[in-house]
Amino acid sequence: MDETVASFSYDLNALRLEYKTTCDALKSWGGGDPSEQEFLLQKKQEVFRCLAEYSFQSAAI
C-alpha cells in the first residue's frame, strides 16, 4: 500500500510556530506508540533545517 504524501507552504512565523509546537509535544511526551515519537523527532529536524536554510538565505542577501 502506498503512503499518502502531503506538502505544505508556511510563512516564517508559521514555520517557527510549527517548530515550537513540535518541541513542546516532545517535551510533554506522555508515552504511547514509539513511532509517533520518532515521527515528531524527524519532523523537528526537518523544520529546523527549513529554519536554518531561511537564516542562511536571508544572511546572503
Secondary structure, DSSP 8 states (H G I E B T S, - for coil): -----------HHHHHHHHHHHHHHHHT-----HHHHHHHHHHHHHHHHHHHHHHHHHH--
